[in-house]
Amino acid sequence: MDRLLLAAFLLIPLALPAQSPTPARARQIIHDLDLHVLPKESGYLGIIGVSSLQLPLNGRPLAVQSQNYYMLTRDLPINFLHQLEPADTHILIEGGPVDYYIFHPDGHAELVTLGRDYAAGQRPVVAVPAGCWKALVLRPGAAFALMANALSPEFTPDRVRIGEGPAFLHRFTGAAPWATEPFLRKLIGPNFLPNN
């Protein structure tokens, strides 16, 4: 009986909990840069700051620029569709690649890949014009992507729209070969607005 208990005790360490799909390097970055899960949009966000220079916009002063760290990981691989009033420039720091699905107010849609394979058309910087909708998707096989982004003028919560609905689907379905209704719904994710 004692041998059976000893054998059972020796087997306990083999029953390890499932590992997080986020690699150790990404977890270390999340800790070191104090990144937190971004509600609704998803991914990890860390505020860097805002510029001291301000400008007036629609009767209120706004910083010329704000800066953030942003990360996608295997456990949070999509930054769901949202529309920003400011221009938003993303710079790859580590990892990737990441596909950027950009929807322009004039009705055209484009796919730009943030990455380091320049010969394949990837770019280390993606500039998203003001007023566009965008969604980011970590490429299959990529463990994580750490980016810095600069928004100009600064980000404010009242100048972002998260999610879309049937009008968006009608407008952008077919705007690019990949812009099928099921795929656009995937980009909208849990933020589908059925009355819009």
C-alpha positions as CSV (number, residue, x, y, z in Angstrom):
1,M,0.0,0.0,0.0
2,D,2.8,2.4,0.8
3,R,4.4,1.8,-2.6
4,L,1.1,2.7,-4.3
5,L,0.8,5.9,-2.4
6,L,4.4,6.8,-3.2
7,A,3.8,6.0,-6.9
8,A,0.7,8.2,-6.9
9,F,2.5,11.0,-5.1
10,L,5.3,10.8,-7.7
11,L,2.8,11.1,-10.6
12,I,1.2,14.3,-9.2
13,P,3.7,16.7,-10.8
14,L,2.9,15.3,-14.2
15,A,-0.7,16.6,-14.0
16,L,0.3,20.2,-14.7
17,P,-2.3,22.9,-15.5
18,A,-2.6,24.0,-19.1
19,Q,-0.1,26.6,-20.1
20,S,-1.2,30.0,-21.3
21,P,-0.9,30.5,-25.0
22,T,0.9,33.7,-24.3
23,P,4.7,33.0,-24.3
24,A,6.9,33.9,-21.4
25,R,8.5,36.8,-23.3
26,A,5.1,38.4,-23.9
27,R,4.1,37.9,-20.3
28,Q,7.3,39.6,-19.2
29,I,6.7,42.6,-21.5
30,I,3.1,42.9,-20.2
31,H,4.5,43.0,-16.6
32,D,7.5,45.3,-17.3
33,L,5.4,47.9,-19.3
34,D,2.4,47.6,-17.0
35,L,0.0,46.7,-19.8
36,H,-3.6,46.0,-19.1
37,V,-6.4,44.3,-21.1
38,L,-8.2,47.0,-23.2
39,P,-12.0,46.6,-22.7
40,K,-14.2,46.0,-25.8
41,E,-11.3,46.5,-28.3
42,S,-9.2,43.7,-26.8
43,G,-5.4,43.3,-26.6
44,Y,-3.1,44.9,-24.0
45,L,-2.7,48.7,-23.6
46,G,-0.2,50.8,-21.7
47,I,-0.4,54.6,-21.7
48,I,2.9,56.3,-22.4
49,G,1.7,59.9,-22.2
50,V,0.6,63.0,-24.1
51,S,2.6,65.9,-25.6
52,S,2.7,69.2,-23.7
53,L,1.9,71.1,-26.9
54,Q,-1.8,71.7,-27.3
55,L,-4.1,72.9,-30.1
56,P,-7.7,74.0,-30.1
57,L,-10.1,71.6,-31.8
58,N,-13.9,72.2,-31.9
59,G,-13.6,74.7,-29.1
60,R,-11.5,72.6,-26.7
61,P,-7.8,72.2,-26.2
62,L,-6.2,68.8,-27.1
63,A,-2.7,67.6,-26.9
64,V,-1.1,67.5,-30.3
65,Q,-0.2,63.8,-29.7
66,S,-0.7,60.9,-27.3
67,Q,1.3,57.7,-27.2
68,N,0.6,54.1,-26.1
69,Y,2.1,50.7,-26.0
70,Y,-0.2,48.1,-27.6
71,M,0.1,44.3,-27.7
72,L,-1.7,41.4,-29.3
73,T,-1.0,37.9,-28.1
74,R,-2.3,34.4,-28.9
75,D,-4.9,34.7,-26.1
76,L,-6.0,38.1,-27.4
77,P,-5.2,38.1,-31.1
78,I,-7.7,40.6,-32.4
79,N,-8.1,44.3,-31.9
80,F,-11.8,44.6,-32.7
81,L,-13.2,47.1,-35.2
82,H,-13.3,50.7,-34.1
83,Q,-13.3,54.2,-35.6
84,L,-11.0,56.9,-34.4
85,E,-11.3,60.6,-35.0
86,P,-7.5,61.1,-34.6
87,A,-4.8,59.8,-37.0
88,D,-3.2,56.7,-35.6
89,T,0.4,55.6,-36.4
90,H,1.6,52.1,-35.3
91,I,5.2,51.1,-35.1
92,L,6.3,47.5,-34.6
93,I,8.7,47.1,-31.6
94,E,8.9,43.3,-31.3
95,G,7.1,40.2,-32.7
96,G,4.4,40.2,-35.3
97,P,3.3,40.3,-38.0
98,V,-0.1,41.9,-37.7
99,D,-2.7,42.4,-40.4
100,Y,-4.4,45.9,-40.4
101,Y,-7.8,46.0,-41.9
102,I,-8.5,49.7,-42.7
103,F,-11.9,51.0,-43.8
104,H,-11.8,54.5,-45.3
105,P,-14.7,57.0,-45.1
106,D,-14.8,57.1,-48.9
107,G,-15.8,53.4,-48.9
108,H,-12.6,51.7,-49.9
109,A,-10.9,49.1,-47.7
110,E,-7.3,48.0,-47.5
111,L,-5.1,45.4,-45.9
112,V,-1.6,46.5,-44.6
113,T,0.7,44.1,-42.8
114,L,2.9,45.4,-39.9
115,G,6.0,43.2,-39.9
116,R,9.6,42.9,-40.9
117,D,9.4,40.9,-44.1
118,Y,9.8,44.0,-46.3
119,A,10.3,42.0,-49.5
120,A,6.9,40.5,-49.0
121,G,5.3,43.9,-48.6
122,Q,5.2,44.1,-44.8
123,R,6.0,47.5,-43.3
124,P,7.4,48.4,-39.8
125,V,5.0,51.4,-39.6
126,V,1.3,51.6,-40.4
127,A,-0.3,55.0,-40.6
128,V,-4.1,55.0,-40.3
129,P,-5.7,58.3,-41.4
130,A,-8.1,60.2,-39.2
131,G,-11.7,59.0,-39.3
132,C,-11.0,55.5,-40.5
133,W,-12.2,52.3,-39.0
134,K,-9.6,49.6,-38.3
135,A,-9.2,46.2,-36.9
136,L,-5.9,44.3,-36.2
137,V,-5.4,40.6,-36.4
138,L,-2.2,38.8,-35.2
139,R,-1.0,36.5,-38.0
140,P,-1.2,32.7,-37.4
141,G,2.1,31.5,-36.1
142,A,3.0,34.8,-34.5
143,A,3.3,34.5,-30.7
144,F,2.7,38.2,-30.0
145,A,3.3,41.7,-31.4
146,L,4.3,44.7,-29.3
147,M,3.7,48.1,-30.9
148,A,3.8,51.7,-30.0
149,N,1.2,54.0,-31.4
150,A,0.9,57.8,-31.7
151,L,-2.5,59.4,-32.0
152,S,-2.7,62.9,-33.4
153,P,-4.4,64.9,-31.9
154,E,-4.6,63.0,-28.6
155,F,-7.0,60.1,-27.9
156,T,-10.1,61.0,-25.9
157,P,-12.8,58.4,-25.1
158,D,-15.5,60.6,-26.7
159,R,-13.7,60.5,-30.1
160,V,-13.8,56.7,-30.7
161,R,-16.6,54.5,-31.8
162,I,-16.3,50.8,-31.0
163,G,-18.2,48.3,-33.1
164,E,-20.6,48.6,-36.0
165,G,-23.7,47.1,-37.4
166,P,-25.7,46.3,-40.6
167,A,-24.9,49.7,-42.3
168,F,-21.2,49.0,-42.0
169,L,-21.6,45.5,-43.4
170,H,-23.7,46.8,-46.3
171,R,-21.1,49.5,-47.0
172,F,-17.9,47.5,-46.9
173,T,-18.9,43.9,-48.0
174,G,-17.1,43.4,-51.3
175,A,-14.9,46.5,-50.9
176,A,-11.9,44.2,-51.0
177,P,-11.5,40.4,-51.9
178,W,-11.3,39.5,-48.2
179,A,-14.2,41.8,-47.2
180,T,-16.9,39.1,-46.9
181,E,-19.8,39.6,-44.5
182,P,-18.7,36.7,-42.2
183,F,-15.1,38.1,-42.0
184,L,-16.3,41.6,-41.3
185,R,-18.5,40.2,-38.5
186,K,-15.4,38.5,-37.1
187,L,-13.6,41.8,-37.1
188,I,-16.5,43.5,-35.3
189,G,-16.6,40.6,-32.8
190,P,-18.7,41.0,-29.7
191,N,-19.3,44.7,-30.4
192,F,-21.9,44.1,-33.2
193,L,-24.5,46.9,-33.0
194,P,-27.7,45.5,-34.5
195,N,-29.5,48.8,-34.7
196,N,-26.8,50.7,-36.6
